[in-house]
Amino acid sequence: MKKKNIAELTNCSVEEYREIPKLSFAILLDNVRSMQNVGSILRTSDAFLIDEVIMAGITGVPPHKEISKTALGAEDSVAWRYVEDSVEECRKLKAEGWVICVLEQAHGSIDLMEFLPEEDKKYLLVVGNEVSGVNQQIVDIADIILEIPMHGVKHSLNVSVSAGMAIWKIADSLSKYINK
């Protein structure tokens, strides 16, 4: 078996990517402090046709060399925007009919692998600060709390790793509705 070269890996241009229909799925970064994590989440969002990445609070935004270092151009392909207040943005989107899903360790959470998004609903995945997690006010208004079960000594994963797992799971489920 031979590895693919860069020409074989190139799917489309940024302009072509912007025209591809996206999933009814957005992600909100609630006070994510690491620029590399922001870039990594943008890159993952590009791979799985996420509709939009919303950066809130202290979360850094492009253009920034540390974001570009891990985004590798996804900051140009993925739709993104900045909002100051993550709680207000979640309230607004919930009022517009979005299902607010928080990725957090909480009592009564749902195992990420058991979550099955429903067809014809819009999902917002909220991921939080590397130390304090998602703002409790957002947890309080969330429709669903998703949790990645931890079985080792460590009790958490890096936010970009956790976000990547959740993005893959939700996007995989939602894409089945598109490809019916």
C-alpha positions, 0 to 999 in steps of 0.5 A: 500500500502506498501513501497518498501524495498532496495532490491526491489529498486535495479535495477542493479549493477554499472557494469550492468548500464554502459552496458545499452544503454544511451540516446543521451543526455549529460549535461554540468555544466558551473562553478557550484560552489556547490559540492552538486549541482554537486552530485545531478545532477550526481544522476539525470543523473543516474536515466534518463540514461544521456550519460555523465556529463561534468564538466567545469571551477570551477565545482568540480569533484569526488572524493569529499566528498560533491559530494558523499554526494548527488550523493550517488554513481552516481559519479561511475555509470555515465560517467563524465569528466572535461574540463577547457573551457566550451565555447570551449567544446560547440563549439566543440560539436556543430561542431560534430552535438550536439544541444546545449540547454541552460537552462537560462532566456533569451529573445526569450527562449522556455518554457521548457514544450513546447520543443520537442526534435527530434529523431536522434539528440544529445542534450547537456543541459548546466546549469550554475553558481548559481549566474551568470547563463550560460556564455553569450558566450554559450548563444550566440552560443546555438541552443535553450534556454530553460526557466522554467516559474516562477510565484511566487515572486522568479525569479529562482530555485536552479541549481540542481532543474532546471537541474532535471526538464530539464533532466526529460523533455528531457529524457522523450521525448527522451525515447519515440523514443527508446521505439517505 
